[in-house]
Each structure stands twice: as C-alpha cells, then as structure tokens.
C-alpha cells in the first residue's frame, strides 16, 4: 500500500543535495519519481512486479515470481501498453531474475546501483503500477541474513509497507538507482539487493552468460 501524505516534501528535503549534484555532473537530467513509477512494470496476469533497467531492453524481477517451466512473460506499463519478453537468467538463491524484452521499452530505464546501500539510507517505493497511489517513502533499517535468501549475506530490511503481489518491485535510492527488489517477509519489508545486476545485464546484452551465483558483498 502506498503512502500519499507528504512524500514529495520528505523526498526533496532528504535528497535535494544528491539531486543537485547529479544535475551539475550529468548532461542528462537525473531521473525523477515519475520515471520510477513509469519504469515499474506488472508481470501479467498481475502476480508480481518488475523494473526496466540499464539499456531499456532488460527488466529485473524476483525469481520466486518465475514458475519452473516459465520461459516467456508479458509486462504491462503504467500507460497500459504491453511488451513481451523472455527469462534469460534466474537466480533462485538470490531471488533475482532478468527478462529480455522483445523491443526497447517505452520508458526511461533506471540504473542499477553498483554498491550496497547503507543502513539508514532513504528509499522510495512505487509498487505495482496497477495499484493507484503516490510513491511511498521508506528507510533501510539494516542489512543482514534472511533465511529465505540463503545466498544473500546482506538482505535489505526496510520500512516498506508492501502487499502480496508487490514482489519484484524496485526500491530506489536518492539517485533513483535500483538498490533492491521486494522479496517478502513481514508486510513485504525485506528486499533482495540488486548490486552486481548491472554488470549481469551488460553481459547478457552482449550475448554472454549472466553472472550466476555471484553473491553480493557483505555490508561494510
């Protein structure tokens, strides 16, 4: 469930410096919250979520959303458009899967963070695009092991108020980079970190194998 009250004021106050820095150092305007919502997709028939990343030809979702025999999937976007894709990498130990889209996504893709976030970092969560509402502000409470993520030494424990079906939805940091995907737990507050997946997508885009079984580093 997304929280409607005060998220814009909180986000601007909390990350204004980071956004200003990005504006000064990049020729392209930094992503905004609207871009996060647009890049968040629903996996048809509405059982999970995902996010378009990096080159715009790939999306990430949670591996537990992928059935044993699933090879193809249809993604629906905020504006109602749909795009087919196929699973090209599924890592059940980390609960991460990569989808290769049949064509370039009609949205601005989000970058995947190259490093783990730190405890106390502000996060934002858009959730499923078929559930209307404003993005939800959240915090990363701590990093640590989670029994259902056996190959992840630093799962993300957050204050996200998710609902069943939000699995695979992205959590982004102050730079609007994807740092994790909703995994589950109490009120869907646990996320699997996406560190390392930018490199995996690049490898896949070049026709090589994904970085299977590569665990994220432990928290510093």
N, C-alpha and C positions, 0 to 999 in steps of 0.2 A: 504494500500500500504506500503510495507516495504522499509526502507531506506538503501541503500547499502553502503554509504560512511562513513567510519571512525568509525563504531560501535564497532569494536574489540578494537581499541586503547582507545576509550572512556570508554568501559566497564572495561578493565583491569586497567586503571588509577583510575576509580571511586570505584571499589570494590576489588582491589587487597588485601587489608588488611583483608577483610572479608573472602576471599577465602583462604588466607594463614592460618588464624585462624582455618577454617574448616579442612584444611589438617592436622593441628597439633593435632586436638582433635578427629578425626574420623578415624577408621580403614579403612573405605571405602572411596575411592576418592570422593570428592564432585561432584555434577552434573555439567555439562558444558552446554554451549549454544546449542551444538549439541543434548544433551539429551532433552532440552526443545522442540526443533523442532521435535524430534522423538516422544515425548510423546503427542504432539498436534495432534489431530485427526480431520478428517472431517466426519460429520454426513451425510450419504448418503440419498438422492441424491445430496449432495453438498449444502445444505441450511444453515448450521451452522457449528460450530466447537466445540471442547471439549478438555479435557485433562485427561490422565490416571494418577491416583494419588494413594498414600499410598500403599496398598497391591498389586497393579497391577491387581486386579480383579474388580476395580471400576473406573469410569470416571465421571467427572463433566461437565456439560454444562449449558446453560442458559434455564430457564424454559419456556421462550417465544418461544423457538425452538421446544417445545413439543406440539403437537396438542391435543385437548380434548380427542380424542379416541386413541392416540398413546400408545402402550404398549411395542413395540419392535423397535429396531433400529440397523442399521449396521454401524460400524465405519471403515473408511479406514485410513491406516497408510502411513507414508512418503515413505516407500519402496513398496507400492502398495498392501500390504496384507490387508485383511479384517477380521473383527471379529464381530459377532453378540452379542447383549446384550438386556437387558430389563430395562425399567424405574422402579426403586424401590422407588423413593422419588422425589416429585415435589413440590416445594415451590414457588408459583407464586408471593407472596408478596415480597420475596427476590430475585426472578428471578434466582433460583438455582435448578438444578435437578441432581440426581445421577443415573448412569447407572451401572447395574451389568453385567459384561462380562461373556460370556459362558465359557471362559477359560482364563488362565493367559495371559496378554498382552505381545506381543513380543518386549517390550521396557522397559527401566528403568522408573518406575513411579516416579513422582515428589511428594515431601511432600507438604502438605498444611500448610501455616503459622498459628501459634497458636495465633498471635496477629495482630491487625491492623497495617498497615504501617503508617508512619508519613509523614506529608506534606514535600515536598522537596526530598523525597526518590527517588533514581534512579530505574527505572523499565526497563524490556525488554519484547518485544512482538514478537512472531514468526508468529502469524497469521495462516491462513488456509494453510495446507500442500499441497494443490493443486494449490497454487499461488507461483511460484518460487520467490526467493529473500532472501536476508540476513535478520536476525532478526533486529528489529527496537528498538533503544534506546528511552526512554521516561522518563518523570518525573511525580510524583504525585504532582499536583498543590495544591490541597486542599481536605478536606473531608467535606461533608455536605449533607443535604437532597436533594433528587431528586424526582419530582412529580410522575415519573413513577416507583419509588421504594418506595411505601408507608410505608413499614415496615423496611426500612433501614435508620437509622438516620445519617449514615456516609458513603454515597456513595463515590466512588473514582473518582475525576475529574482529568483527566490526559492529557498529550500532545500526546497520541497515535493517529496516523493517520490511522484509520481503514477504512474499506469499508463494505458496506452491505454484509452480509454473514460471517463476522468475529465474529458475536455474539457467545458467549460461549468460545471463545479463551482465553487462560490464560495470565495473566500478572504476571511476576515473579520478585522477589526482588534480592538483591545482593547475597543471598544464594541459588538462583534458587528455592525458595519456592513459591508456588502459593499464591498470595495475593488477586487476583480478577479475574473475568471473564468479558469480554466485554459485556456491556449491550446495549449501543446505545448512542443517543444524537448527538450533532453536530459532524460530522466526526467520529462517533462511539468512542468518547473520554471518555464516562462515563462507569465505571465498577462497578459491584456489589462485595462487599468484600466477601471473602470465609472463613473468620475467623469462627470457630466453625464446619466447614465441615469435618475436620479430625476426630473429635470425632463422628460425624454422620456416617461417613464411617465405623469406628471401630464398632459402634453399629450395623450397618447393616450387617457387615461381621460376627458378632456373632449371627445373626438371630433375632435381636431385632428391634423395630421401630426406624425410624430416628428421629432426633431432630426437629420435625416440629414446625414451628412458633417461633423458637428461633432467636431473632434479635441480630445482632452484637452489641457490646458496643459502646457508643458514643465516639468520638475522645477525647483524653486527651489533 
